[in-house]
């Protein structure tokens, strides 16, 4: 009976004891076994000892090693105190922590933060781990991982990376990876190769490469250190000899002599005054009453007495300074000891800088062309109304603004940005066309041949339209968001790039140029417009209604302004005074190109846009100056060619 009772008690105790951790027993993958064989080195890694662990892991070729190395470097590997098991955690901030097996990714239990120890490799160990991880990433099938590995090499290059890069370039097929590796390889060859011939070949391979990475690789090779001595140094890679007063300021040259202990320091006026003040005894210093030290000459005499007494530091005279400068040689030496390397770097970098300069000219030309296309769109409608009707429409900018707000309203109703822009362009034309027709019928038609009254009336309309828009939409800028395919930019290289929106505006301007040319030269409406432009009375006698043509022409010019507003609103702020920013440039474009001629407007836009960008390039910190210079240019231009580049005959020419 007692035996049965004892057996029952033992059974109860066995049931009460915790069962062995089955998940811990299952977490015995090969990676765990390798780490356990060097457990203390892993747990307490140093830059000197970590390489042994890394060699073991790399040689194992286990697929889970790359993830472990990345996690270890990120300080996200833990070790369970109870059994020394290395684990990941699902959420480092959770309580308790969920432990993940490093081999299988399965959950192996839970623990509090006190039951595990986080591995915290220092910066040096992280660098070594990252270097080892690169080898795995370069062998990845994913080009994005290979690019990430190249970025890691670029951030922390190491001699061990050189053979890896050479091997990669022999097998790589992805163009983006090849482009990055071809710039990175010369950088490593230059930095770590022992053979000057290989380094020179690597430098010459960068010839013509205008990327920032290529220039950043070459520039350190030409870094110099200034020096001074009684003769030029021997065995140094001499960059150039410096001439005091020319290549280097005399003050800076003498300061170098003082720093090198080759000349006594200069004594400033402030130091002389401080020294005299410190040696005043009974109202006298250097044998002179303090009251007499009111000139520099008197202070110099008193200071000389102190120097003779050994109290003050002697000040070198101008002749002594000149003699010291003349008796020493000032020079710059390259930090790179190999002259062959620096000569190759200088020649290659000079060629690159020449090409960079040409590309900058090309980039500036693209900017000017882009701005010209914007001005052309803004001015073409004004050129038509002004040329055909002789009306100075100061409200033209407000039609641009109305077009931009039309695009904004469409986008609030149609969330698809591509579709909304496609709807906004014809709708903006229709809205502003109707507004232009209404303005011509209600106001302009009563003011023909009265330019001053027309100018004042349209100016008042522009102010009224701005106030109406402020009342409806407020004064805050409204977004007119371009579609994703217009959100980026097209880059030729690190020097030349242009936004996709600017390209789209250029294409839009070209399309409208062709359409307007076809309308004016291949349609009956264009024939009638040209007839009214040349001689309205003769056109009326031929059965053409000038009044109707004026109305349609004004509406057409206003409608084109609305389309220009949609295009401009994609990159500019949509605000009530948007059009005011373009009305002056529009008039300048029309005047320079020739009133009423689309070819003249195109040439005028090119001249105005290109010249403005050139002036901004000369003075990039003051864009207002560019506007001022442009106005001065137009004033001078019309003195010599008052009818513009392409002058029309008839009423537009002032007949």
Secondary structure, 3 states (H helix, E strand, C coil): CHHHHHHHHHHHHHHHCCCCCHHHHHCCCHHHHHHHHCHHHHHCCCCCCHHHHHHHHHHHCCCCHHHHHHHHHCCCEEEECCCCCEEEECCCCCCCEEEEECCCCCEEEEECHHHEEECCCCHHHHHHHHHHHHHHHHCCCCHHHHHHHHHHHHHCCCCCHHHHHHHHHHHCCCHHHHHHHHHHHHHHHHHHCCCHHHHHHHHHCCCCCCCHHHHHHHHHHHCEEEEEECCCCCCCCEEEEECECCCECHHHHHHHHHHCCCCCCCCCHHHHHHHHHHCCECCEECCEEHHHCCCHHHHHHHHHHHHHCCCCCCCCCHHHHHHHHHCCEEEEEECCCCHHHHHHHHHHHHHHHHHHHHHHHHHHHHHHHHHHHHHHHHHHHHHHHHHHHCCCCCCHHHHHHHHHHHHHHHHHHCCCHHHHHHHHHHHHHHHHHHHHHHHHHHCHHHCCCCHHHHHHHHHHHHHHHHHHHHHHHCCCCECCCCCHHHCCEEECCCCCEEEHHHHHHHHHHHHHHHHHHHHHHHCHHHHHHHHHHHCHHHHHHCCCCHHHHHHHHHHHHHHHHHHHHHHHHCCCCECCCCCHHHHHHHHHHHHHHCCCCHHHHHHHHHHHHHHHHHHHHHCCCCHHHHHHHHHHHHHHHHHHCCCCCCCCCCHHHCC
